[in-house]
């Protein structure tokens, strides 16, 4: 098997259908982490979330301008928690990674009440309240 030349710092490659992340220190020590394609997409989503968190912590220069963090959602699942006290909202991203939020019932009720109005606004349909 040919010897792989690893540059100093981080490097990323594809080998035998997997992805390989390597880190070579100044002392020459190489740390290797293998990822399946699914693992790689999960890592990418995690990196995106941490990047968003770092961005929201930085100052934008204007008090009126604040960054908005957005995560794509491909599927959702809604269940009660084990104690029947909160609503669990599980959102699955396009990569398959999931995040679960625990909502107080009042928050879940607010979402249910406001969703039709928001959808009507998005569609440009005149809204009527009863």
N, C-alpha and C positions, 0 to 999 in steps of 0.2 A: 504494500500500500504506500502511495507517495506521501511524503512528509508535508504537512500543511504549514505554510509560512504565515505566522500570526504577527500582525503589526502591533506596535505598542498602543495601549488604550483599548477601546472597544472595537470589535469587528463583528459583522453579522454575515452569515452565509447560509446557503441551502445545501444539504447533503442527504442523499438517499430518501428524499421526500420529507425530511424534517428540517427544521431551522436550527441553526447553531449560533449562540451568542458567546463570544470569547472576550476575555479581558486579560491583557498582558501587562504586568507591572513593569516598572523600571528595572527591577531585579531579574526580570525574565520569567517570573512565575505566571503560568497561564491557567485561568479558571474557565471552565467550559460548562455551558448550560444548553441542553437539547430541548427543543419544543416541537410538539406536533403542530400541524397547521391550526387546529382548534385552540391549543395553548397560546399560539402566537397571536391570534385574533383577540383572545381574552386579555393578553398582556397589552396589546395595543389599546384596547378600551380602557384598561386601568391607567395607562400612561396618559391617555386623553383626559381622564377624570382628574388626575393629579395636576396636569397642566392647567386645566380649568380652575382648580382650587388655587394654584399659585397665581394665576392671572387675577382672580377675584380679590386676592389679598394685596395685590399691588395697587398703588394709587394711579388713577387715570389722569390726574392733573386738573380735572374739573369735577366739582362736587355734583354737578348735574348729570355727568356721564358715568355710568356704571356698566361694567361688562355683564352680559347675560350668558349664563352657562346652559347649554342645550345638549341633551343626549338623545339620540334617535331611539325610538321604541318600536319594536316589531310585533310584540305580543304583550298582553297583560293577563294577570290572574288575580282574582279578588277572593279572599277567604277571611273568615273570622280568626282571631288568634285563639290559642288553646283555652284561655280563660274567658272567652267570649266578651272581652272588654274593648278590643280595638279591631279595626279592619286592616288586614294585611294586603297591601297592593304590591304585587311582584311584577316588575317590568323587565322584559327580556329584550336586550339590544340585538341589532342585526348579526352580531358575532356569536350570539347565544349566551353571552354573559348576563347574569341576572342581578338585580338589586331589589331588595324588599323594603318597603316603607311601612311603618306602623302608624296608622291614622286614628286619631280620636274620632269617635262617632260624629261629633259636631262638624269636623273637617270633611268626613265622607259625605255627610248630608249637604254641606255647602257645595261640594263638587257636583253632586247629583242635581242640586237645584240650579246651579249656574251653567252647567254644560249645555243645555238646550239654547240658552241665550247666546253663548259664545259661538256655537255652531251656526246659529242663524246669522250672526254678525259676519262670520267668515263667508257665508254663502251670499251675503248681500240682501237677505230677505228682510223685509220690514218686520220688526218684532212687536208683538202685542202682549201685554201683561194682563193677567186677570186678577 
